[in-house]
Amino acid sequence: MAHVLIAGAGYVGIELAGILRAAGHRVTGLRRTPPVADHGIAWIAADVAQPDTLAALPHDIDAVVCAMAPAGHREADYRAVYVDGPANLLAALGPRRDRGVLLTSSTGVYGCDNGDWVDEDTPPQPTTATGRVLLEGEWNLLKLCPGATVVRFSGIYGPGRTLLVDRVLARRPVQKEPPAYTNRIHRDDAARVLAWLVSQQLAGARLPECLVASDDDPAPMAEVLAYIAELLDVPPPPAAPAEAGASRNKRCRNDRLRELGYTFLYPSYREGYEDLVG
């Protein structure tokens, strides 16, 4: 049995904790404000951006999952969580060479907008200030902890997240040409990916510095919404007028994650939304 720290145990982290506990591990969760329900987690109220709040961290941690979310959308909010936060956390835990460390990041670091395919070998070119901070945070963690792995997640959806369902019901127009691609991963797969990587680290496996975590099917938004409409038995959203220079986004490959041995519970939006809506 290992002791795993989930820093930022929220939407994905609580699900991750359940998987780890079912595997026999002990879980400590860190949040600015822990939830009322303990979810079987030993909670610590702390802020990774405030080093003096981290004094109560246990020092017998075998694996760390940094899954913090910024308090706001400003560049400073992102820097506090993705650059300063992991550094403060690792300093508070103390040096230990065999401790596994994962950092959740975002495919937003790629910044592509022309429908191209991207993977771990694609040079990141973030186009926003927050994307640049995310990338800086990745580099900073890997410098501080050379054995760490950065997991770049695409858009996470799942129970309680009804944005696309609400959009279909509101009949909002959607761009059909050129195809506006979307990349996603179900919450349960996001948690299972992290749990699987933790198990690999605990077993002594050497993981890549970076992994893309997205399902098998980056699909046009219009296609995804039409499928949700079919599940809801309502008309698909109308087409939005095509505009010059319309955004197409990128398409994320998950080949490396699959080659390592991970199997998706929801390999595409179809299985995921059938569970959510069907």
N, C-alpha and C positions, 0 to 999 in steps of 0.2 A: 504493500500500500504506500502510495506517495502522497505528499502534501503539495497541493496545487494552489497557487494564488491567482485569482482572476481580478485584475485591476480594471474597474469599470464594468462590473457585472450587471449588465442591463438586459436589453431585449434578447441578444444572442447569449450573453454571459450566463444568465440564469438557466437557459436551456443547456448550455455547456456543463454547468455545475451538476445538473441532474444526470447527465450521461457519465460524468466522471465519478459521481457518487455510486451510480449503479455498477461501475467497474471496480468499486472498492476503495476509491481514493478519498482522502480528506480534502475538503475545499474551504479556503478562506476567500471571502469576497471583500473588495474595497470599493466604496462609493462615497461621494460627498455626503449623501443622505441615504443610508440603507433603507430598504423597504420595511414595512411593518411585518410582513410574512418573512420568516427566515429562510424558506425554501431548502432547509437542511444545510445552509451555509453558515459558517462562523463569520459574522460581519464585522468589519472595521470601518468606522466613519473617518474618512481622511480625504485629502485633496492632493493629488500627485504634484500639483503646481506649488504646494506649500510644504516644503521639506520638514518643517517643525511638526506637522500633523502625522508624519510617518513613523514616529518613534515607537509606536505600539506594534509595528510589524513583527511577526515571528521570524526567527532566523533559521528555521528548519525547512524552509521552502525548497522543494525539489524541482518545481517547474513554475514558470510565470507566464501568464497570458495577459499582455497589455492590450486591453480592448476598450480604452477610455474614449469618451465622446466629448467634444468641446462644449463649453457652457454657452457659447454663442457662435455667430458666423464671422466674426472679425478675425483678421490675421493674428492678432494678439491672443485670441481664444485658442486658435489652432496651435500656435507656438507653445502655449502653456501646457497643452496636453500631449502633443506629438514630439516636441523637441525637449523641453525642460522636464516634462513628466517622467518619461522612461529613465532619464539620467538621475533624477531625484529618487526614483523607486529603486533602481539598482544600487545606488549609493547607500540607501537606507537598509537594504537587505544584506549588504556586505559581499565581499568577493567570494566566489565559489565557481570553480571552473566547470564542474559537471552539471550545473543547473541549466535546464532547458528554458529558453526564452522565445516567445512568439510575440510579434507586434502586428495588430490588425491595421491595415492601410486601405487604400482605395485605388481602383483602376483609373480614377480621375487624374493620377499622376501622368498618364500618357498624353492626355490633351488632344488626341487625334479627332478630326471632325470630317473625315472624307470617306468613311465606310471601310477603311483599311482594317486588316486583321492585326492584332497585337498579341504578344506573349511576353514571357520573361526576358527574351533577348531584344525586345523592341526598346530603343532608347527613350526614356521618359522625357516628355517635353510639356510640362504643365503650363497651361495658359492663364491660370488664375493665381492670385497671391496665396490663397489657401492651398492650392495644389503644390505650389513651390515649397510651402512650409511642410506639407506632408512628405515630400521627397527629401527635404532636409532632415526630417525626423527619422526616415528610414536609414539614411546614410549615418546619422549620428548614432543610432542604436547599433548598427553593424560595426561601427568603429569602437564603441564601448564594449560590445559583446560579440566578438567575431563568430561565435557558434550559433548566433540567433538566426531566426527565420522571419522574414516579413511576408505577410499574407495579404495580397491585394484583392479585396473583395469588390465585386460589382454590386449593383443595387440589391439590397436585401429586402425581401417581401415575406409575408407569411401571416399567421393569425393576428388579427387586430390591425393589420395594415391594409386598408381598403381603398387606397388612392385610385388605383386603376378601375376597380369596380365602381366607385363613385363617379369616375369620369365617364364610364360607359352609360350609367344611369342618367347622367346630366346631358348626354348627347353632345358633348363637346367635339367639334371637328378635329380630325387628325390628319397630319401630313402623310400622303400616300406616295407621292413622287417628288423628289427621289426618296427611296425608302429611308426612313429615320430609324436606324437600328438601336435596339436596347439590349442591355446585358443584365442578367439578374441571377440571384441564387436564393433559394428558399431558406428561411431562418433555420430550419431543422438541419439542412445540409451545411450551412455556415457553422453551426455548433458542432456537427459531426466531423467536419473537416478539422476544426481546432482540436477536438478530442482525439482524433486519429493522429494528428501531428504530435500532440503531447505524448501519446503512447509510443510513438516512434522515437521521440527524444529520450523518454525514460528507458527505452530498450537499448539505447546507445547508438541509434542510427544517425548517420550524418546526413542532414537535410540540406537542400539548396538554400542559398541566402534569400531567395525570393520565389514566391509561388503565386500564380493567378488563380483565384477561386471564383469561378463563374460556371453556370451550367453549360450543357452541351449545345445550346441552341440560341445564339444571339439572333434575334428576330426583329423584323420591322415592327414598330409600335402599332401600326394599323392592323397587322396580322394578329398581334397579341390581343388587342382590344376587340377585334372581330370574334376571336375565340371566346373571350369572356362574355360577349354579348350572346353568343350561341348558348353558352351554359346558362345564362340568365333568361334565355328565350325572349330577348328584346332585339330590335333592329341594331345593326352595327353603327358606329358613329359615322357621320357624314365626312366626306373628304374636305380637307382644308385646301384653299387655293394654293397652287405651287408658286413659290417665290424664288427669285434669282438668289443663288448662294445659300439656299436652304440647308440647314444642318442635317448631316447624315449620321454623325457619331461614328463609333468604332465597333469592331467585333472582336471579342476576347476569346482566345484559345485556352482551353484547360488541359491540353495534352500532357504537360509535365506532371500535373497532379494525378491524372489518371494513370500515367506510366509508373508512378510511384506506388500505385495500388489502391487509390481511393475509388470507391463506387458510389455514385450519386443515388440518393433516395428519390430525388425529383430531378431527372435528367433534363427536363425542359419545362417551360411555362405551362404546358398542357397538363402534366401530372400535378403540378403545384396548384394551379387554379381549379382543377377538378376537385381537389381536396378542400380548397377554400370555399368554393361556390357550389359545387355539385351536390 
